[in-house]
Amino acid sequence: MCWIIARDYYLENFPYFLSMPPFPLFLTQTPRLLDEFLKGGAVMFPLLLLSILALTTALERGWFWSRLLIQEDRVVRDVLDAAVEDLAKARKIAEYAQHLAIGRFLLAPLKLRHPSPETFRLAMEATADKEFARMRRGDKLLETIIALAPLLGLLGTVTGLIRTFNNLNIGGGGSSAEATQAASGIGEALITTAAGMMVAIFALLVFRVLVSLQSQQMDYFAAVGSELELIYREVWYEPHHPMPNLLKTARIAEP
């Protein structure tokens, strides 16, 4: 029964199926895009490489930041809550989160055995410097792409214009066909400039987003580190290392 219904539906709509394009729209546009790419000349291939590098960096950094931003608040809350009652428990929670930058940052001082507050802070600062260096991974590559892509685009345009004007018979009063060919050549030469600018704009957007995230994380790490150090001082260090009574000491020292 179902087969009969499907057959009747197909026969009724057969003219519509014939009118549909044989391939999806993006597949029909692929040859045109390839032609435009090839018209840009040899410079388009380095620009393609730069675009792939920029996209790969964006995807890798996006994966890194998405994992960190989604999980770090929960890790910080669990570690700080546990640190008030048991440093060993807080250390275990931080160890479970070592795959995150914030987990390694919190674990560094908690691994120390009875550190002074100064040593506690230094451990966090040293680890923070390492983590910030990891967060900046890919920045130099993006900066290079931002600077190099427009220059490559201009180089392709200049070489294309030189080639076009060399083939143009200016002194002989070129025909309209030659003028049309020259205009077409100039248009093709400008393809590389447009491509270079698009690659540079994309890389610049990715770079600015990453710099903004890095700045936010530096402030966040500083706030979390200060809170953890305060807990360590008030709950674990000062009760076991009372400050000397300076007034009493001064009176004893009097003749």
MARVEXDO-384785 format. One record per residue: residue in three letters; x, y, z of N, C-alpha, C in turn. Coordinates in steps of 0.1 Angstrom, whole numbers, plus 2048, in hexadecimal, padded with zeros to 3 digits. Last residue first. Example, Ala and Ser with C-alpha at 12.3 -4.5 7.8 and 13.67 -1.06 7.14 Angstrom:
2
SER8807EA8478897F584788180084F
ALA8847C784E87B7D384E8847DF84E
This chain:
255
PROA8D9EBB12A979E9B1DA8F9EBB2A
GLUA779D8AFCA7A9E5B03A849E2B0F
ALAA709BFAF3A7C9C5AEEA809D2AF5
ILEA579BDAFEA629B4B03A6F9BAAFF
ARGA499CFAEEA4A9D1AFCA569C9B02
ALAA4A9C2AD5A519CFAD6A539D2AE5
THRA3B9ABAD9A499AAAD6A519B7AD8
LYSA229B6ADDA299AFAE8A389AEAE6
LEUA1E9C1AC3A1E9CAACFA259C3ADB
LEUA1E9AAAB3A289B4AB1A2A9BDABD
ASNA1898BAB7A13997ABDA1E9A1ABD
PROA1B979A97A2097DAA4A1A98AAA9
META00968A88A09973A88A0E976A96
PRO9FE944A879F9951A8CA0495BA8B
HIS9FA92DA74A06935A75A02943A7A
HIS9E2921A739ED918A779FA920A78
PRO9D1935A699CE92EA769DA926A7C
GLU9DF93CA509E0944A5C9DC93EA69
TYR9D9924A3F9E7929A439E7931A4F
TRP9BE91DA3B9C8913A3D9D6918A42
VAL9AD934A3A9A8927A3F9B391EA43
GLU9BA94AA309B194BA3C9AE93EA42
ARG9CB941A1B9D0949A269C7948A32
TYR9B9933A0A9C492CA109CA933A1C
ILE9A7947A039A293BA0B9AE934A11
LEU9B99579F59B295CA019AD951A0A
GLU9BF9479DF9CA94B9E99C49509F6
LEU9A69469D39AC93A9D89B793D9E2
GLU9A39619CB99A95B9D599F94E9DB
SER9B99659BA9B896C9C69AE9669D0
GLY9B19539A59BD9519AD9BD9589BA
VAL99A95F99C9999529A29A594F9AA
ALA9A597799299A97899C99A96A9A3
ALA9B796E97F9BC97698A9B2976995
PHE9A696096D9B19599749B5961980
TYR99897796399196C96B99B964973
ASP9AB9869569A498B96199D98196A
MET9B29729439BC97894C9B697E958
GLN99A96F93599F96493D9AA969947
GLN99798792898D98493299397993B
SER9AD9859169AD9909209A398D92B
GLN9A596F9079B196E90F9B1979919
LEU98F97A8FA98D96E90399996D90C
SER99B98D8EA9919918F498F9868FE
VAL9AB97D8D99B19878E39A898B8ED
LEU9979708CB9A09688D49A79728DE
VAL98B9858BD98397D8C698C9758D0
ARG9A198D8AD99B9968B799298F8C1
PHE9A597689D9AF97A8A69AA9838B1
VAL98D97488E99196989799B96E8A2
LEU99098C88098498A88998797F893
LEU9A79878719A799287B99B991885
ALA9A09728619AA97086B9AA97B875
PHE98C980851989975859993972864
ILE99D99484599299884E98D98C857
ALA9AF9848369B498C8419A999084A
VAL99D9788249A596F82D9AA977839
MET99498F81798A98781E99297E828
MET9AB99980B9A49A181699B99881D
GLY9B19857F99BA9888049B499080F
ALA99B9877E899D97B7EF9A797D7FB
ALA99F9A17DD99299E7E59949917ED
THR9B799D7D09B69A77DB9AA9A47E3
THR9B09897BD9BA9867C89B99907D3
ILE99F9977AC99A98C7B49A39897C0
LEU9AB9A979C9A69AE7A99A19A37B2
ALA9AF99B7859BB99E78D9B79A379B
GLU99699A77A99C98D77F9A8990788
GLY9949B577298B9AF77C9909A2782
ILE9A89B675F9AA9BE76B9A09B9776
GLY99E9A574C9AA9A17529AC9A975F
SER9889B37439869A674A9929A2751
ALA9949C973898C9CB7449899BE74B
ALA9A29BB7239A99C272E9A19C473A
GLN98C9B27149959A971A99D9AF725
THR9829CB70C97A9C27149829B871B
ALA9989D46FD9949DB70898B9D3712
GLU9979C06E99A39C16F19A09C96FE
ALA97F9C76DD9809BA6E398C9B96EC
SER9839E06D397A9DF6DE97B9D16E5
SER9A79E26CC9999E06C99919E06D5
GLY9C19FA6D29BB9ED6D39AC9ED6D0
GLY9D7A0A6C69C8A0D6C69C0A016C7
GLY9F1A036C89EAA006BB9DBA036BB
GLY9F9A086E29FDA116D79F6A0F6CA
ILE9EC9F36F19E8A016F39ECA0A6E7
ASN9E49D56F29EA9DD6E79E69EB6E8
LEU9EA9C270E9E19CC7089E99D46FE
ASN9FA9B271C9F39AC7119EA9B6709
ASNA039C2730A0D9BD727A069B771A
PHE9EC9C573F9F19D07379FB9CC72D
THR9EA9AB74B9DF9B07429E49BB739
ARGA029A975A9FF9A074F9F59A5745
ILE9FD9BE76CA099BE763A079B5757
LEU9E69B47799E59C07719F19C1767
GLY9F199D7869E799C77C9E59A8773
THRA039A9797A089A078C9FE99E781
VAL9F19B77A79FB9BE79FA009B6794
THR9E19A27B29DB9AC7AA9E59B47A1
GLY9F59947C19ED98D7B69E79977AC
LEU9FB9A87D3A069A27CA9FF99C7BE
LEU9E49AB7E19E99B67D99F39B17CF
GLY9E39917ED9D89957E49DD9A17DB
LEU9FA9927FD9F99897F29EE98C7E8
LEU9F19A780E9FD9A98069FD99F7FA
PRO9DC99B81C9D99A68139E59A9809
ALA9EB9858299E098281F9DD98F816
LEU9FD98F83CA0298982F9F7988825
ALA9F09988539F99A184C9FC99C83E
ILE9E098285A9DA9908599E3999851
ILE9F396E85D9E996D8529E297B84F
THRA01977873A089768679FE97585B
GLU9EC9768869F29838839FA982876
LEU9E895A8869DE9638829E397087E
LEUA019528919FD94D8849F295687E
LYSA0095D8AAA0A9628A1A0795E893
ASP9EA94F8B69E995E8B49F49638AA
GLY9EE9358BB9E89388AF9E79478AC
ARG9EC9388DE9F09308D39E89338C6
ARG9E49458F49E894D8E99ED9458DD
MET9E09319079D49389019D89408F5
ARG9FA92B90D9F29219069E69288FF
ALAA0094291CA0893F910A01935907
PHE9EF93E9319ED9499289F494791B
GLU9FB92893D9EE9279379EB93292E
LYSA13933946A1492893DA06927936
ASPA09947958A1294B94DA12940942
ALA9FD93696B9F593F9639FD944957
THRA1392A977A0A92296FA0192B966
ALAA1D940985A2593997BA1D931972
GLUA08947996A0D95098BA15949981
META069309A69FA93499D9FF93D992
ALAA1E9329B3A1B9269ABA0F9299A2
LEUA1D94A9C0A269489B6A2393C9AD
ARGA099449D4A0694E9C9A1094C9BE
PHEA179329E4A0A92E9DEA079379D2
THRA2D9419ECA2F9369E3A229329DC
GLUA1E9539FDA269589F1A2994D9E7
PROA13942A10A0A949A07A1194F9FB
SERA26923A10A23931A16A1A938A0C
PROA19902A0EA2190DA09A1D91AA11
HISA158E5A14A158F0A1EA1D8FCA19
ARGA1E8DA9F6A1C8D5A04A1F8E0A0E
LEUA0C8DF9D8A178E29E1A138DD9EF
LYS9F58DC9C99FE8D09CAA098D29D4
LEU9E88F49C99E38EA9D29EB8DE9D2
PRO9F59039B59F89069C39F38FB9CD
ALA9EB8F499E9F98F79A09FC8FA9AF
LEU9CF8F299B9D78E79A09E58EA9A4
LEU9C790998E9C390799C9CB8FC9A3
PHE9D29059759D591197C9D290F98B
ARG9C68EE96C9D58EE96E9D98FA977
GLY9AC8F896A9AF8ED9739BE8EC976
ILE9AE90B9569AB9109649AD90496E
ALA9B38FC9409BD9059459BA909953
LEU9AB8D99429A78E79409B28F0945
HIS9B38C19499B28C393B9AE8D1937
GLN9B18C09649BE8C495F9BE8C6950
ALA99C8BA97599A8C496B9A78C8964
TYR9A48A898799B8A397E9998AD972
GLU9B48B99979BB8AF98F9B18A9984
ALA9A08C89A49A98CF99A9B08C5991
ILE9978B49B598E8BA9AB9968C19A0
LYS9AE8B09C49A98A59BC99F8AA9B1
ARG9B08C89D29BA8C49C89B58B99BF
ALA9998C89E199A8D29D79A58CE9CD
LYS9A08B39F29958B19EA9958BB9DE
ALA9B68BF9FF9B88B39F79AC8B09EE
LEU9AA8D4A0D9B38D7A029B58CB9F9
ASP98A8D8A189948CEA1799D8D1A0B
GLU97B8F0A1C9798E5A259858DBA24
VAL981902A0897E907A1597E8FCA20
ALA9858F39F19918F89F898D8FEA06
ALA96B8EE9E89728E39EE97E8E89F6
ASP9659079DC95D9029E79648F79EF
LEU97A9089C99799129D497190D9DF
VAL9728F29B897F8F29BF97F8FC9CB
ASP9588F99AF95B8EC9B79688ED9BF
ARG95D9119A29549119AD9569049B6
VAL96F90998E97391399796A9129A4
VAL95F8F797F96B8F298596F8FC990
ARG94A9089769478FD97F9538F8986
ASP95991996695291E97194E91397B
GLU96490895196C90E95B965913967
GLN9548FD93D9568F694995D8FD954
ILE95191092894590892C94790293A
LEU96A91A92396092392895491B92D
LEU97890291A97C90A92697191292C
ARG96B8FA90396C8F190E96F8F991B
SER96E9118F396090D8F7961903903
TRP9899148F098291E8F89749198FC
PHE98F8FD8DF9969008EC98E9098F5
TRP97F9018C997D8F58D19838F78DF
GLY98A9198C097C9198C497990D8CD
ARG9A39118B99A191A8C499391B8C9
GLU99C9018A39A38FB8AF9A29048BB
LEU98F91389298890789798F9018A3
ALA9A392688D99692A89398F91E899
THR9B79168819B991D88E9AC921895
THR9A990F8699AD9058739B090B880
LEU9A692985E99A92186299D91686C
ALA9C09308599B89388629AC930867
LEU9C891B8489CF91C8559C692585E
ILE9B79218329B69148399BC914847
SER9C193A82B9B393882F9B192B837
LEU9DB9338239D993C82E9CB93B834
LEU9D492380C9DB91D8179DA926824
LEU9C99377FC9C192B8009C792580C
LEU9DF9477F89D394C7FF9CA941804
PRO9EF9357E89F39397F69E893F7FE
PHE9DC9357D29DF9297D99E592C7E7
MET9DA94E7C79CE9497CE9D293D7D6
VAL9F09537B89F09597C69E49537CE
ALA9EC94979E9F39417A89F39467B6
GLY9CA9557979D89527949DE94A79F
GLY9AF95A7969B896279E9C696079D
LYS9A39477889A59537819AF95C789
LEU99F93379A9AA9317919AD93E789
PHE98893D7A899593B7AF9A093A7A5
GLU97593D79497994A7999879497A1
ASP97392179097892A78597D93778A
LEU96991A7A99769157A597C91D799
LEU9509267A895A92A7B29689267AE
ARG94691779294792579195192A79B
PRO9458FD79D94D90079195090F790
THR9329017B39408FE7B59499007A9
GLN9189057AF9209117AF92F90E7B0
THR90D8EC7B190C8F27A49158FF7A3
LEU9108E87CC9188E07C39188E67B5
PHE8FE8FA7D790C8FD7D99158F47D0
LEU8E58EF7CE8EA8FC7C98F98FE7CB
PRO8E68CC7C68E38D77CF8EA8E47CA
PHE8DD8C07A58E68C17B08E28CC7B9
PRO8C98C27918CE8B57958D78B57A1
PRO8AD8D779A8BB8D57958C08C879A
MET88B8CD78F8958CF79A8A38CE794
SER87B8C477B87F8D377B8898D6786
LEU8758AA78187D8AD7758838BB775
PHE8658AD7978728A779987B8AA78D
TYR84E8B878A8558C07938638BB796
PRO8468A277A84B8AE7748528B777D
PHE83E89079084A88D78784E899780
ASN82988F7A183389A7A283F899799
GLU81B87879B81488579B81E89179A
LEU82E86579F829867791822874790
TYR8328667BB83D8697B283886C7A3
TYR81985F7C481E86C7C782A8707BE
ASP8178447BB80E84E7B681385D7B8
ARG82C8397CA82D8397BB8248447B6
ALA82383C7E48308437E08318437D1
ILE80C82C7E380B83A7E68178427E2
ILE8188137DE80F8187D480D8277D6
TRP82780F7F682E8107E98258167DE
CYS81380D80981C81880982381A7FC
MET8087F480080080080080980D800
